[in-house]
Amino acid sequence: MTTKHRHDNPILVTGAAGAVGGIGHNLTEFLLARGHKVRALVRREDERAETLRRLGAEVLEGDLTDLASMHRAIEGCGRIYFGMSVSAAYLEATINTAAVARQHGVEAFVNMSQMTVSQMSISETTDSPQHKLHWLAEQALSWSGLPVVTVRPTVFLEGFFRQLAAPGVRASGELALPMGRGKTSPISAVDVARAISVILDDPAPHIGQIYDLTGPESADLDHYARVFSEALGRPIRYRDVSLPAWSESLRQARFPEHVVRHLSAMAELTRRGRYDRMTDTLRKLTGEAPTSMRDFVKLHAAEFKPRGRADS
């Protein structure tokens, strides 16, 4: 693929091949479409890395916790998007990347955080080890002197409502999640990537800002089950499952314990109403409305279809 670039220095996109949320891959596409060169950092060479090359990105294999890797990745880049999947090594990766970025004098460091951090403090945390790492990472970046922009999305549609809920929708027509009557305002990772591409396209006005991002509505799971029903054309109901049993099912599915504790804490916080939040920040940044649950479900309808059943 041949891309006409408007800018000489590449933008570094970490986690470019990551599957969780898909922000890095989508961000790479958006930045290339805006005429930027993109250096896409991946953990390993595989088909996802080759896909990024076909898009027009420079692909580099590396490790966020390794100094030599990050020097190779950051050298020559003026702007950085830092994002990493849920990991016990998250804080080490953040500080390692930030230290090298400061050494190379980058002009913008966009940090992917989480909205829950806005409700945390030196004396208030959550039961999620990942939330604490995000909070600590934000503290470290604020001390670093780097030109940081912080993006804090809420729950991703791609996580709870696609990856985790899809098996129940396929098998029994249920959104089987442990969220009680709590409301949530999930957002698409594609929308978050679009917002970050706007920031990285012209970062100067955004330096020092914190952007909380939500979807277009905050509602409980009964409401979202009705949306699923309308989008899929068959009855879908919400079943509030036991949180301990749900957490154990994640362990049985071989999710790492760090991830299980994080997802379980998010579910419990949803039950308590902590994700019942709304902002219009995405529209202000991009000029576009967030993707609705209905449109998201229709877009991914094939993944929610019962297995082995012929199309009607």
C-alpha positions as CSV (number, residue, x, y, z in Angstrom):
1,M,0.0,0.0,0.0
2,T,1.4,3.4,-0.9
3,T,0.5,6.3,1.4
4,K,1.2,10.0,0.8
5,H,2.6,11.4,4.0
6,R,2.1,15.0,5.2
7,H,4.6,14.6,8.1
8,D,8.2,13.5,8.2
9,N,8.4,12.0,11.7
10,P,6.4,8.8,12.4
11,I,3.9,8.5,15.3
12,L,4.6,5.6,17.5
13,V,1.5,3.4,18.2
14,T,2.1,0.8,20.9
15,G,-0.1,-2.3,21.2
16,A,-0.8,-1.9,17.5
17,A,-1.7,-5.6,17.1
18,G,-3.5,-6.0,20.4
19,A,-6.9,-7.7,20.3
20,V,-8.4,-6.2,23.5
21,G,-10.4,-3.3,22.3
22,G,-8.5,-3.0,19.1
23,I,-7.5,0.6,19.7
24,G,-3.9,0.4,18.4
25,H,-5.0,-1.2,15.1
26,N,-7.8,1.3,14.5
27,L,-5.6,4.2,15.5
28,T,-3.0,3.1,13.0
29,E,-5.6,3.2,10.3
30,F,-6.9,6.6,11.2
31,L,-3.5,8.2,11.5
32,L,-2.4,6.7,8.1
33,A,-5.6,8.1,6.6
34,R,-4.7,11.5,8.0
35,G,-1.4,11.4,6.2
36,H,0.9,10.5,9.1
37,K,3.6,7.9,9.1
38,V,3.0,5.3,11.7
39,R,5.5,3.1,13.5
40,A,3.5,0.2,14.9
41,L,5.0,-1.6,17.9
42,V,4.0,-5.3,18.2
43,R,5.0,-8.0,20.6
44,R,5.5,-10.6,17.9
45,E,5.6,-11.1,14.2
46,D,2.4,-12.7,13.0
47,E,-0.5,-12.2,10.6
48,R,-1.7,-9.1,12.6
49,A,1.7,-7.5,12.1
50,E,1.6,-8.3,8.4
51,T,-1.8,-6.7,8.2
52,L,-0.4,-3.5,9.7
53,R,2.3,-3.5,7.0
54,R,-0.2,-3.9,4.3
55,L,-2.0,-0.8,5.7
56,G,1.2,1.1,5.2
57,A,2.7,1.2,8.7
58,E,6.3,0.6,9.7
59,V,6.1,-2.5,12.0
60,L,8.6,-3.0,14.8
61,E,8.7,-5.9,17.2
62,G,9.5,-5.0,20.7
63,D,8.8,-5.2,24.4
64,L,7.4,-2.2,26.4
65,T,9.3,-3.2,29.5
66,D,12.7,-3.4,27.7
67,L,14.8,-0.3,27.4
68,A,16.6,-1.3,24.2
69,S,13.3,-2.1,22.5
70,M,11.8,1.3,23.5
71,H,14.8,3.2,22.3
72,R,14.5,1.6,18.9
73,A,10.8,2.2,18.9
74,I,10.8,5.9,20.0
75,E,13.9,7.2,18.2
76,G,12.8,9.5,15.5
77,C,9.2,9.7,16.7
78,G,7.8,13.0,17.8
79,R,4.5,11.7,19.1
80,I,3.5,8.6,21.0
81,Y,0.3,6.7,21.8
82,F,0.9,4.5,24.8
83,G,-1.6,1.8,25.5
84,M,-1.3,-1.7,26.9
85,S,-3.6,-4.6,27.6
86,V,-4.5,-5.4,31.2
87,S,-1.3,-6.7,32.7
88,A,0.6,-6.9,36.0
89,A,3.5,-5.4,34.1
90,Y,1.5,-2.3,33.2
91,L,3.3,0.2,35.5
92,E,6.7,-1.0,34.6
93,A,5.9,-0.7,30.9
94,T,4.5,2.9,31.4
95,I,7.5,4.2,33.3
96,N,10.0,2.4,31.0
97,T,8.3,4.0,27.9
98,A,8.0,7.4,29.6
99,A,11.6,7.4,30.6
100,V,12.8,6.7,27.1
101,A,10.3,9.2,25.6
102,R,11.7,11.9,27.9
103,Q,15.2,11.1,26.8
104,H,14.2,11.5,23.2
105,G,12.3,14.7,23.7
106,V,8.9,13.8,22.3
107,E,6.3,16.5,21.7
108,A,3.2,14.5,22.8
109,F,2.6,11.4,24.9
110,V,-1.0,10.2,24.7
111,N,-1.7,7.9,27.6
112,M,-4.6,5.4,27.6
113,S,-6.0,5.2,31.1
114,Q,-9.5,4.3,32.5
115,M,-12.4,6.5,33.6
116,T,-12.5,4.8,37.0
117,V,-9.2,6.6,37.8
118,S,-11.1,9.9,38.0
119,Q,-12.8,8.5,41.2
120,M,-9.6,7.4,42.8
121,S,-7.1,9.3,45.0
122,I,-4.2,8.8,47.4
123,S,-6.7,7.3,49.9
124,E,-9.4,5.8,47.6
125,T,-8.8,2.8,45.3
126,T,-10.8,-0.2,44.0
127,D,-10.4,-3.9,44.3
128,S,-8.9,-4.0,40.8
129,P,-5.1,-4.3,40.7
130,Q,-5.2,-2.8,37.2
131,H,-7.1,0.3,38.3
132,K,-4.4,0.9,40.9
133,L,-1.7,0.5,38.3
134,H,-3.4,3.0,36.0
135,W,-3.7,5.5,38.9
136,L,0.0,5.1,39.8
137,A,0.9,5.4,36.1
138,E,-1.0,8.7,35.8
139,Q,0.8,10.0,38.9
140,A,4.2,9.0,37.5
141,L,3.4,10.7,34.1
142,S,2.3,13.9,35.9
143,W,5.7,14.0,37.6
144,S,7.7,13.1,34.5
145,G,7.6,16.5,32.8
146,L,6.4,14.9,29.6
147,P,3.8,16.6,27.4
148,V,1.0,14.2,28.4
149,V,-2.6,13.9,27.2
150,T,-4.7,11.4,29.2
151,V,-7.6,9.6,27.7
152,R,-10.0,7.8,30.1
153,P,-12.7,5.7,28.4
154,T,-15.3,3.8,30.3
155,V,-16.2,0.1,29.6
156,F,-15.5,-1.0,26.0
157,L,-18.3,-2.5,24.0
158,E,-15.8,-4.9,22.6
159,G,-15.0,-6.3,26.1
160,F,-18.1,-7.1,28.2
161,F,-20.6,-7.0,25.4
162,R,-18.8,-8.7,22.6
163,Q,-16.0,-10.9,24.0
164,L,-17.5,-11.9,27.3
165,A,-21.3,-11.8,26.6
166,A,-21.4,-13.2,23.1
167,P,-21.2,-16.9,24.2
168,G,-24.4,-16.5,26.3
169,V,-26.2,-14.7,23.6
170,R,-25.3,-17.4,21.0
171,A,-26.1,-20.3,23.3
172,S,-29.1,-19.3,25.2
173,G,-30.2,-15.8,24.1
174,E,-29.0,-14.3,27.3
175,L,-26.8,-11.4,28.4
176,A,-25.4,-13.4,31.3
177,L,-23.3,-10.8,33.3
178,P,-22.9,-10.1,37.0
179,M,-24.0,-6.4,36.9
180,G,-27.2,-6.3,38.9
181,R,-29.3,-3.3,38.2
182,G,-26.3,-1.1,37.7
183,K,-26.2,1.3,34.7
184,T,-23.2,1.6,32.3
185,S,-22.3,3.7,29.3
186,P,-20.0,1.5,27.2
187,I,-18.0,3.0,24.3
188,S,-16.6,1.5,21.1
189,A,-12.8,1.2,20.9
190,V,-13.1,2.4,17.3
191,D,-14.6,5.7,18.7
192,V,-11.8,6.0,21.2
193,A,-9.2,5.4,18.5
194,R,-10.8,8.1,16.4
195,A,-10.6,10.6,19.3
196,I,-6.9,9.8,19.8
197,S,-6.2,10.3,16.1
198,V,-7.6,13.8,16.4
199,I,-5.4,14.5,19.4
200,L,-2.3,13.1,17.8
201,D,-3.0,14.9,14.5
202,D,-2.5,18.3,16.3
203,P,-1.5,17.6,19.9
204,A,-0.5,21.1,21.1
205,P,-4.1,22.3,22.2
206,H,-4.5,19.0,24.1
207,I,-1.3,18.8,26.2
208,G,-2.1,18.5,29.9
209,Q,-5.8,17.7,29.3
210,I,-7.7,14.7,30.6
211,Y,-10.6,13.4,28.5
212,D,-13.3,11.1,29.9
213,L,-15.1,9.2,27.2
214,T,-18.4,7.4,27.3
215,G,-20.9,6.0,24.9
216,P,-24.2,7.8,23.9
217,E,-26.3,6.5,26.8
218,S,-26.1,5.1,30.3
219,A,-28.6,2.3,31.0
220,D,-29.0,-1.0,32.8
221,L,-28.6,-4.5,31.4
222,D,-32.3,-5.0,30.9
223,H,-32.3,-2.0,28.6
224,Y,-29.3,-3.3,26.6
225,A,-31.0,-6.8,26.4
226,R,-33.9,-5.1,24.7
227,V,-31.5,-3.3,22.3
228,F,-29.9,-6.7,21.5
229,S,-33.4,-8.1,20.8
230,E,-34.2,-5.3,18.4
231,A,-30.9,-5.4,16.6
232,L,-30.8,-9.2,16.3
233,G,-34.5,-9.8,15.6
234,R,-34.9,-12.4,18.3
235,P,-35.6,-12.3,22.1
236,I,-32.5,-11.6,24.3
237,R,-32.9,-11.3,28.0
238,Y,-30.5,-10.2,30.8
239,R,-29.6,-12.7,33.4
240,D,-27.8,-11.4,36.5
241,V,-25.4,-14.1,37.3
242,S,-23.5,-14.7,40.6
243,L,-20.2,-12.6,40.6
244,P,-18.1,-15.4,42.3
245,A,-19.4,-18.0,39.8
246,W,-18.8,-15.7,36.9
247,S,-15.2,-14.9,38.1
248,E,-14.6,-18.7,38.4
249,S,-15.8,-19.2,34.9
250,L,-13.2,-16.7,33.7
251,R,-10.5,-18.7,35.5
252,Q,-11.8,-21.9,33.9
253,A,-11.4,-20.1,30.5
254,R,-7.8,-19.5,31.4
255,F,-7.9,-15.7,31.9
256,P,-4.9,-14.7,34.0
257,E,-5.7,-14.0,37.7
258,H,-4.8,-10.3,37.3
259,V,-7.4,-10.0,34.5
260,V,-10.0,-11.9,36.5
261,R,-9.6,-9.6,39.5
262,H,-9.8,-6.6,37.2
263,L,-13.0,-7.7,35.4
264,S,-14.6,-8.8,38.6
265,A,-14.0,-5.4,40.2
266,M,-15.4,-3.7,37.2
267,A,-18.6,-5.8,37.4
268,E,-18.9,-5.1,41.1
269,L,-18.4,-1.3,40.5
270,T,-21.1,-1.4,37.9
271,R,-23.5,-3.0,40.4
272,R,-22.8,-0.1,42.7
273,G,-23.5,2.5,40.1
274,R,-20.0,3.6,39.6
275,Y,-20.2,3.3,35.8
276,D,-23.4,5.3,35.5
277,R,-21.6,8.3,33.9
278,M,-22.0,10.3,30.8
279,T,-19.9,12.9,28.9
280,D,-20.1,14.6,25.5
281,T,-16.3,14.7,25.2
282,L,-16.2,12.3,22.2
283,R,-18.5,14.5,20.1
284,K,-16.5,17.6,21.1
285,L,-13.2,16.0,20.0
286,T,-14.4,14.3,16.8
287,G,-17.6,16.1,15.8
288,E,-19.2,12.7,15.7
289,A,-21.7,10.9,17.9
290,P,-20.5,7.7,19.8
291,T,-21.5,4.4,18.3
292,S,-24.8,3.2,19.8
293,M,-25.3,-0.3,21.3
294,R,-27.8,-1.0,18.6
295,D,-25.4,-0.1,15.8
296,F,-22.6,-2.0,17.4
297,V,-24.7,-5.2,17.8
298,K,-25.9,-5.0,14.2
299,L,-22.3,-4.5,13.0
300,H,-21.2,-7.7,14.8
301,A,-24.5,-9.6,14.4
302,A,-22.7,-12.7,13.0
303,E,-20.8,-13.1,16.3
304,F,-24.0,-13.3,18.3
305,K,-25.8,-15.8,16.0
306,P,-26.5,-19.2,17.4
307,R,-24.0,-21.7,16.2
308,G,-25.1,-24.4,13.7
309,R,-28.3,-22.6,12.8
310,A,-28.8,-21.7,9.1
311,D,-29.4,-18.1,8.2
312,S,-33.1,-17.2,8.0
